Structures are given as structure tokens and as C-alpha cells.
Amino acid sequence: NEINNFQAWDAKNSFPQHAILFAGSSSIRFWESHDSFPAFPVMNRGFGGAHISDMLYYYDQVIGKYDPSVIVFYCGENDIAGGKPVAQVFEDYTNLTTRILRDFPKVKFLYLTIKPNSSRWNVWGKMNELNLRIKTYNQQNQRLFYLDTATPLFGSDGKPNDSLFRPDHLHLNPTGYAIWNRLLQPELKSLYQGD
């Protein structure tokens, strides 16, 4: 339904050229990205429950049609929580980024690290392993970037700071998103080139 909603919206509205495209799972969908970054042309194409394999499957609907300048990407958490091996999720990530960099020769792609959260704390080790594999991979390409959006969500006890999350202990609340906004703002200023 969310994919259909994107298509219906696009059929009725124009969308900015060379925008900053927020893409990924519900952590993107719940992000009030347009209001959080009013100085930039922002589009949000996050959809609930998304795996990176879903981003590949719906590529034309959520990425391919927009010719973005920058892609801000959060996805992979649902994949690991759903039981997929780290190696498989990493392969999906490399397949996705390879396609994006091929299709959009000027795009810059920013990976936001999977966040620690109490709801899925039992698989945090695997999530962080994926983060670190992607960090190493992204360092090998000057158009792939990596932003540590995980560390600031830890409390002093080394566990997720639940005060930054909704009651489900999975999704960020406005205080949590405010931290992400502060982290992302200078990155967007650096990466976004406009037309």
C-alpha cells in the first residue's frame, strides 16, 4: 500500500529535481525529514518493514525515478531482526549501491548506521557487524559515505537510551530524531550540491 501511495502521489504532484532522497525502512518513514531540513529539497520514500532486498525489488518506484543528488539511507535492521545472515544483507547492500552508483553517476550515498534499541538488543552484535562491514566497504568509494547515528543513542551504561525511543523501544521519538537531525545537518551541507 505504501508503494502504491508513492506512485499515486507522484502521479498528481511534481517532485524536486536532484533532491535529497531519504530512503529505507520505518525509521525513515517516521522521520519528519522535510520539516527537519527546510533549507534542502527533501523527499521521503521510507516504508515500514523494508528490507534492503525490498529496496532492490521496488527500486524503480522508490529510487530509480527520482534522479537524486544525495540519498540518505537507513535499512538493514529489519533484515537482521528477521533472521537473515549478515553476509546476505551485506550482499544486498552492495548490489543496491552498485546499481545506484551506475544509474546516477553524480549521486552521493550516505548510509546511516543501524541503531541500537532495547527491542532488538539480542541481535545488536549482528547489526553492528553489518554496520562495520558497510563502513569498510564505503571507504573504498568516494561517493559512498557513512554516518555513525548509533553511538549517540547509547546510555552511560552501554545500553540503548530508552528515553530516546517510542514506547515500543524500537522507533525513535522526537528527542531521538533531534539527535539525528543535529548529526545529519552538517553532512547534508557538505554533500548537497544543488543543481
TORFI-426434 format. One record per atom (N, C-alpha, C): x, y, z; residue in three letters. Coordinates in steps of 0.001 Angstrom, whole numbers, padded with zeros to 6 digits, always signed. Atoms other than C-alpha are relative to their C-alpha. Layout:
<rs>
XYZALA/...
</rs>
This chain:
<rs>
+000819-001217+000000ASN/+000000+000000+000000ASN/+000854+001268+000000ASN/-000845-001194-000056GLU/+002802+002418+000815GLU/+000637+000285-001360GLU/-000565-000188+001342ILE/+004407+001854-002589ILE/-001055+000581-000927ILE/+001093-000532+000816ASN/+001031+002459-004254ASN/-000255+001464+000325ASN/+000196-001395-000400ASN/+000680+005668-002250ASN/+001070+000907-000599ASN/-001060-000788+000626PHE/+004060+006883-003510PHE/-000328+000253-001466PHE/+000288-000126+001431GLN/+003003+006220-007090GLN/-001178+000932-000245GLN/+001160-000879+000146ALA/-000349+007936-006632ALA/+000391+001449+000246ALA/-000449-001372-000311TRP/+001328+010984-005070TRP/+000801+000559-001170TRP/-000851-000462+001101ASP/+003896+011197-007866ASP/-000808+000305-001253ASP/+000833-000225+001179ALA/+001148+010999-010482ALA/-000703+001348+000049ALA/+000757-001247-000175LYS/-000509+014107-009047LYS/+000879+001204+000310LYS/-000867-001084-000457ASN/+002465+016155-007911ASN/+001338-000031-000713ASN/-001369-000042+000489SER/+005787+017314-009208SER/+000935-000241+001186SER/-000967+000189-001079PHE/+008869+016399-007228PHE/+001296+000699-000401PHE/-001192-000796+000309PRO/+012115+018364-006955PRO/+001057-000812-000723PRO/-001107+000635+000699GLN/+014918+017537-009340GLN/+001248+000048+000879GLN/-001264+000057-000733HIS/+018236+016492-007811HIS/-000214+000212+001501HIS/+000342-000163-001406ALA/+016626+016270-004390ALA/+000898-000855+000892ALA/-000561+000908-000992ILE/+017937+014727-001201ILE/-001084-001024+000297ILE/+000993+001063-000125LEU/+016137+011397-001116LEU/+000269-000822+001256LEU/-000049+000861-001177PHE/+015513+009751+002247PHE/-000678-001314-000374PHE/+000536+001292+000424ALA/+015020+006053+001553ALA/+000335-001064+001039ALA/-000251+001090-000930GLY/+014681+002944+003680GLY/-001252-000453+000716GLY/+001079+000616-000769SER/+012519+001447+006400SER/-000736+001032+000856SER/+000892-000886-000758SER/+010187+002907+009029SER/+000744+001096+000754SER/-000755-001087-000636SER/+012962+004883+010742SER/+000124+001196-000940SER/+000080-001082+000988ILE/+012973+006913+007520ILE/-001436+000492-000123ILE/+001403-000384+000197ARG/+009197+006861+007135ARG/-000505+000918+001121ARG/+000461-000803-001139PHE/+008620+008299+010629PHE/+000762+001312+000167PHE/-000841-001193-000116TRP/+011311+010951+010191TRP/-000692+001167-000702TRP/+000594-001196+000613GLU/+009802+014389+009588GLU/+001106+000752-000728GLU/-001214-000452+000668SER/+012608+014958+007149SER/-000186+001357-000681SER/+000239-001265+000692HIS/+011020+017794+005181HIS/+000031+001168+000976HIS/+000021-001059-001009ASP/+010401+019853+008323ASP/+001342+000136+000702ASP/-001270-000018-000721SER/+013750+018910+009841SER/+001110+000685-000791SER/-001050-000572+000854PHE/+015793+020171+006869PHE/-000631+000944-001029PHE/+000745-000886+000902PRO/+013823+023088+005411PRO/+000863+000705-001046PRO/-000880-000686+000955ALA/+016869+024506+003627ALA/+000299-000847-001236ALA/-000335+000922+001090PHE/+017071+021484+001320PHE/-001267-000539-000666PHE/+001117+000679+000665PRO/+014776+019917-001296PRO/+000004-001477+000388PRO/-000003+001334-000586VAL/+013890+016749+000565VAL/-001206-000801-000478VAL/+001072+000945+000276MET/+011851+013732-000479MET/+000157-001177+000952MET/-000055+001137-000900ASN/+010948+010852+001830ASN/-000708-001188-000640ASN/+000557+001219+000581ARG/+010431+007366+000442ARG/+000313-001205+000893ARG/-000135+001108-000922GLY/+010689+005256+003567GLY/-001309-000769+000082GLY/+001231+000771-000179PHE/+008236+002396+004006PHE/+000217-001078+001058PHE/-000072+000850-001174GLY/+007500+000237+007018GLY/+000388-001433-000312GLY/-000393+001393+000132GLY/+009149-003142+007395GLY/+001003-000297-001085GLY/-000863+000206+001164ALA/+011519-002635+004476ALA/+001289-000734+000351ALA/-001319+000610+000027HIS/+014483-004921+003947HIS/+000760+000608-001176HIS/-000771-000493+001144ILE/+017321-003966+001623ILE/-000427-000737-001268ILE/+000496+000738+001166SER/+016034-006698-000679SER/-001290+000620-000540SER/+001204-000704+000457ASP/+012723-004779-000795ASP/+000375+001268-000757ASP/-000455-001197+000702MET/+014613-001663-001812MET/+000442-000365-001423MET/-000370+000477+001333LEU/+016023-003676-004709LEU/-001246-000332-000816LEU/+001212+000424+000709TYR/+012601-005093-005611TYR/-000816+001207-000466TYR/+000782-001199+000329TYR/+010890-001678-005540TYR/+000894+001160-000456TYR/-001005-001011+000342TYR/+013930+000152-006848TYR/-000567+001102-000899TYR/+000511-000990+000948ASP/+012144+001854-009747ASP/-000997+000953+000648ASP/+001041-000817-000623GLN/+009348+003131-007506GLN/+000544+000934+001087GLN/-000443-000799-001152VAL/+011393+004449-004568VAL/+001343+000690-000199VAL/-001302-000633+000242ILE/+014775+005397-006048ILE/+000174+000379-001463ILE/-000414-000138+001391GLY/+015172+004953-009783GLY/-000623+001148-000769GLY/+000707-001021+000782LYS/+012639+007523-010965LYS/+000336+001432+000392LYS/-000110-001344-000579TYR/+013900+010490-008950TYR/+001273+000772-000335TYR/-001250-000692+000306ASP/+017466+011322-010098ASP/+000475+000850+001173ASP/-000386-000768-001181PRO/+018543+012327-006578PRO/+001441+000488-000052PRO/-001355-000507-000164SER/+021603+014376-005718SER/+000708-000738+001136SER/-000504+000712-001171VAL/+022042+012709-002336VAL/-001066-001010+000424VAL/+000902+000975-000600ILE/+020492+009539-000916ILE/+000409-000211+001451ILE/-000203+000283-001416VAL/+020154+009263+002859VAL/-000721-001315+000275VAL/+000507+001379-000005PHE/+019674+005572+003579PHE/+000061-000614+001385PHE/+000042+000792-001232TYR/+018530+003662+006645TYR/-000789-001265-000285TYR/+000646+001285+000245CYS/+017786-000013+006109CYS/+000985-001096+000368CYS/-000840+001123-000377GLY/+019078-003398+007170GLY/-000352-000551+001369GLY/+000375+000431-001348GLU/+017749-003531+010713GLU/-001055-001100-000041GLU/+001052+001019+000098ASN/+014611-005460+009763ASN/+000540-001310-000562ASN/-000588+001176+000620ASP/+016710-007849+007708ASP/+000644-000898+001059ASP/-000691+000755-001041ILE/+018883-008880+010641ILE/-001002-000512+001029ILE/+001007+000414-000983ALA/+015939-008949+013061ALA/-000856-001136-000544ALA/+000781+001058+000627GLY/+014151-011209+010577GLY/+000764-001296-000189GLY/-000769+001230+000039GLY/+016942-013746+010734GLY/+000934-000165-001181GLY/-000920+000122+001130LYS/+018897-013021+007564LYS/+001450+000070+000483LYS/-001420-000067-000368PRO/+022643-013693+007838PRO/+000609+001344-000403PRO/-000675-001269+000304VAL/+024915-010650+007907VAL/+000539+000002-001422VAL/-000593+000069+001343ALA/+026631-011827+004722ALA/-001037+000233-001091ALA/+001060-000173+001001GLN/+023339-011943+002829GLN/-000456+001455-000064GLN/+000442-001397-000033VAL/+022270-008459+003954VAL/+001077+000898-000601VAL/-001108-000772+000563PHE/+025700-007094+003094PHE/+000036-000129-001517PHE/+000030+000198+001452GLU/+025473-008623-000383GLU/-001140+000805-000632GLU/+001103-000816+000503ASP/+022066-006988-000862ASP/+000404+001471-000044ASP/-000446-001400-000064TYR/+023617-003677+000191TYR/+000957+000315-001149TYR/-000955-000279+001077THR/+026492-003957-002272THR/-000687-000038-001362THR/+000742+000038+001265ASN/+024090-004921-005064ASN/-000788+001293-000196ASN/+000797-001229+000094LEU/+021895-001910-004284LEU/+000882+001201-000310LEU/-000848-001174+000219THR/+024701+000617-004071THR/+000693-000051-001353THR/-000605+000122+001331THR/+026358-000744-007220THR/-000972+000493-001066THR/+001007-000432+000973ARG/+023121-000200-009110ARG/-000220+001510+000065ARG/+000224-001437-000158ILE/+022603+003279-007691ILE/+001149+000802-000595ILE/-001155-000748+000504LEU/+026127+004449-008482LEU/+000109-000107-001512LEU/+000001+000163+001453ARG/+025795+003053-012011ARG/-001072+000880-000646ARG/+001121-000729+000598ASP/+022417+004681-012648ASP/+000127+001510+000163ASP/-000101-001432-000301PHE/+023302+008044-011101PHE/+001473+000362+000215PHE/-001451-000190-000071PRO/+026923+008965-011889PRO/+000459+001102+000946PRO/-000403-001106-000872LYS/+026878+012050-009653LYS/-000548-000121+001418LYS/+000663+000091-001298VAL/+024842+010842-006681VAL/+001004-000306+001112VAL/-000761+000348-001198LYS/+026294+010694-003188LYS/-000944-000767+000932LYS/+000820+000940-000759PHE/+025024+007909-000949PHE/+000493-000054+001438PHE/-000369-000054-001416LEU/+025003+008233+002836LEU/-000728-001087+000774LEU/+000548+001079-000821TYR/+024493+005133+004975TYR/-000053+000446+001457TYR/+000159-000257-001430LEU/+023094+005768+008453LEU/+000045-001339+000719LEU/-000196+001282-000672THR/+024157+003050+010867THR/-001287-000490+000665THR/+001105+000620-000733ILE/+021615+000616+012253ILE/+000097+000415+001464ILE/+000016-000543-001362LYS/+020563+001907+015640LYS/-000148-001104+001051LYS/+000232+000915-001111PRO/+020847+000050+018941PRO/-001357+000300+000624PRO/+001280-000214-000674ASN/+017466-000462+020574ASN/-000317-001196+000877ASN/+000277+001059-000981SER/+016146-002457+023502SER/-000854-001112-000586SER/+000907+000989+000572SER/+013525-004223+021400SER/+000753-001119-000721SER/-000763+000960+000790ARG/+016184-005943+019296ARG/+001434-000142+000512ARG/-001326+000001-000591TRP/+019129-005862+021679TRP/+000688-001351-000166TRP/-000576+001346+000104ASN/+019608-009626+021341ASN/+000738-000220-001315ASN/-000704+000153+001277VAL/+020779-009193+017736VAL/+000873+001220-000318VAL/-000812-001192+000231TRP/+022732-005956+018192TRP/+001394-000363-000530TRP/-001328+000395+000473GLY/+026021-007813+017677GLY/+000036-000182-001508GLY/+000066+000214+001445LYS/+024978-008854+014185LYS/-000274+001320-000735LYS/+000286-001297+000631MET/+023569-005402+013404MET/+001266+000847-000065MET/-001221-000794-000005ASN/+026810-003764+014435ASN/+001054-000598-000923ASN/-000907+000638+000954GLU/+028791-006316+012427GLU/-000308+000476-001420GLU/+000391-000509+001314LEU/+026807-005237+009366LEU/+000448+001450-000160LEU/-000455-001395+000054ASN/+027477-001579+010194ASN/+001487+000081-000341ASN/-001449-000083+000181LEU/+031224-002203+010357LEU/+000435-000513-001369LEU/-000319+000488+001349ARG/+031294-004223+007140ARG/-000327+001077-001039ARG/+000382-001063+000932ILE/+029477-001410+005362ILE/+000949+001185+000121ILE/-000951-001107-000183LYS/+031802+001183+006870LYS/+001268-000244-000812LYS/-001216+000348+000747THR/+034828-000618+005422THR/-000248+000056-001505THR/+000350+000002+001420TYR/+033097-001074+002077TYR/-000138+001420-000532TYR/+000236-001362+000472ASN/+032025+002558+001805ASN/+001288+000804-000114ASN/-001264-000738+000036GLN/+035545+003783+002483GLN/+000755-000219-001303GLN/-000690+000315+001252GLN/+036577+002251-000837GLN/-000572+000749-001203GLN/+000613-000740+001108ASN/+034352+004538-002926ASN/-000286+001424+000450ASN/+000104-001394-000421GLN/+034417+008317-002824GLN/-001423+000553-000064GLN/+001395-000460+000028ARG/+030667+008550-003457ARG/-000876-000707+001036ARG/+000710+000669-001084LEU/+029683+006265-000572LEU/+000476+000563+001331LEU/-000318-000618-001280PHE/+029531+007799+002880PHE/-000662-000786+001131PHE/+000417+000771-001170TYR/+028915+006511+006391TYR/-000128+000958+001173TYR/+000206-000884-001149LEU/+027435+008318+009386LEU/-000395-000842+001207LEU/+000271+000740-001232ASP/+027531+006876+012899ASP/-001162+000659+000743ASP/+001192-000488-000687THR/+023981+007509+014076THR/-000377-000922+001153THR/+000278+000977-001055ALA/+024204+004654+016597ALA/+000577+000425+001355ALA/-000690-000287-001270THR/+026739+005749+019230THR/-000737+001000+000884THR/+000673-000984-000858PRO/+024772+008826+020418PRO/-001291-000519+000649PRO/+001239+000544-000558LEU/+021786+006586+021231LEU/+000256-000918+001197LEU/-000332+000819-001168PHE/+023641+004670+023951PHE/-000046+000835+001275PHE/-000080-000625-001306GLY/+023252+005493+027603GLY/+001363-000238+000618GLY/-001288+000140-000677SER/+026130+005681+030074SER/+000262-001435+000440SER/-000155+001399-000394ASP/+025505+002018+030936ASP/+000361-000911-001166ASP/-000368+000787+001161GLY/+026422+000913+027428GLY/-001159-000685-000685GLY/+001203+000560+000618LYS/+022857+000004+026541LYS/-000811+001128-000641LYS/+000794-001045+000645PRO/+020291+001837+024378PRO/-000694+000894+001031PRO/+000662-000977-000868ASN/+018961+005006+026000ASN/-001487+000023-000353ASN/+001418+000156+000331ASP/+015251+004187+026121ASP/-000755+001318-000030ASP/+000694-001294-000001SER/+014345+007845+026708SER/-000015+000632-001389SER/-000058-000527+001365LEU/+015167+008465+023017LEU/-000926-000754-000947LEU/+000825+000872+000828PHE/+012666+005869+021798PHE/-001474+000097+000377PHE/+001424+000131-000265ARG/+008937+005453+021492ARG/-000235-001135+001000ARG/+000276+001081-000956PRO/+007208+003107+023961PRO/+000301-001396-000530PRO/-000320+001327+000546ASP/+007900+000228+021547ASP/+001480-000359+000153ASP/-001444+000208-000185HIS/+011639+000631+022347HIS/+000684-000404-001302HIS/-000521+000359+001324LEU/+012246+000274+018620LEU/+000195+001233-000873LEU/-000045-001191+000847HIS/+011485+003562+016861HIS/+000350+001230+000831HIS/-000390-001214-000696LEU/+012944+006928+017774LEU/-001209+000888+000296LEU/+000979-001043-000297ASN/+010830+009577+019463ASN/+000577+001339-000467ASN/-000522-001293+000481PRO/+011202+013317+018675PRO/+001362+000374+000582PRO/-001309-000296-000595THR/+014139+013615+021087THR/+001098-000777-000709THR/-000965+000802+000738GLY/+015912+010781+019311GLY/+000250+000546-001393GLY/-000165-000573+001343TYR/+015254+012290+015899TYR/+000739+001337+000053TYR/-000726-001269-000129ALA/+016569+015641+017148ALA/+001511-000247+000007ALA/-001420+000357+000024ILE/+019912+013937+017751ILE/+000428-000315-001428ILE/-000331+000319+001401TRP/+019875+012505+014235TRP/+000017+001263-000864TRP/+000018-001247+000778ASN/+018952+015917+012835ASN/+001314+000770+000172ASN/-001250-000732-000263ARG/+021982+017507+014509ARG/+001188-000688-000670ARG/-001085+000736+000646LEU/+024248+014765+013185LEU/-000014+000169-001522LEU/+000131+000019+001458LEU/+022905+014925+009645LEU/+000156+001378-000635LEU/-000010-001349+000579GLN/+022702+018691+009140GLN/+001336+000360-000644GLN/-001280-000352+000644PRO/+026447+019280+008550PRO/+000365-000930-001150PRO/-000267+000935+001101GLU/+026624+016167+006372GLU/-000713+000438-001267GLU/+000753-000446+001177LEU/+023907+017467+004074LEU/+000616+001268-000586LEU/-000656-001221+000506LYS/+025616+020847+003842LYS/+001233-000341-000802LYS/-001214+000418+000688SER/+028779+019069+002787SER/-000284-000735-001301SER/+000238+000880+001139LEU/+027229+016604+000351LEU/-000860+000616-001092LEU/+000985-000478+000979TYR/+024436+018547-001321TYR/+000588+001114-000855TYR/-000547-000976+000945GLN/+025483+020466-004422GLN/-001065+000786-000741GLN/+001058-000679+000741GLY/+022090+021581-005695GLY/+000011-000385-001467GLY/+000063+000285+001438ASP/+021544+021799-009432ASP/+001356+000143-000658ASP/
</rs>
